[in-house]
Amino acid sequence: MKNILTAIGNEELNNELKKLNNFNIINSDIQYRDGILEVLEYKKEIDILILSNQIPGEIEIKDLINKIYLINNKIKIYFITNELDKDMIKFLKNKKVEIIFFENKINLQEIINNIYDEKKINYLNKNNIINNKENEINKNKNLKKEIKEKNNKKNKKQNKNNKKIKNKINNLIYKKIINNKNKKRNKRKKLYIKIIIKE
């Protein structure tokens, strides 16, 4: 659950956010710029600040944002405005502040959608990371399985070849033995014949 602080100058957004389960409203809506710093000083657990440039105060918006980040550097700021110059856009982008631009009237549903989209994006990113890790693990498993199967095939083939070679060698040895035996027999026969003839 995200802890939210709003500073847009009216309580309507807080009332809408209270109807949703995913958000915890930390304070009533802040009505002036210095009030944001006062609340942040004693409530450090705020995740999201929705800030309008229309709320009054002596402190400049840039200084305000810098001071907010000094108090809580993990806070996500949504800046609502109806006018922007290039310098301000550059500053907000450098600070990683989300800009919600309205020409006339603030649209509460639009703000809520922006926050939900951010949440959805984070959720999807986390899921992608998990899925990627699972895919990597599965790929590694499949690769190991493939290597094992290849090695098994290789080993089987090698064993088969070894058996063939062994059989060939055995056959050669057997033939040699038989040939030797036959030669010895033949020699005996010759001797026997010689002996008979001599007598």
Secondary structure, DSSP 4 states (H G I P E B T S, - for coil): -EEEEEESSSSHHHHHHHTSTTEEE-SSPP-SHHHHHHHHHH-TT--EEEEETTS--SS-HHHHHHHHHHH-TT-EEEEEES---HHHHHHHHHTTPEEEE-SSS--HHHHHHHHHHHHHHHHHHHHHHHHHHHHHHHHHHHHHHHHHHHHHHHHHHHHHHHHHHHHHHHHHHHHHHHHHHHHHHHHHHHHHHHHHHH-
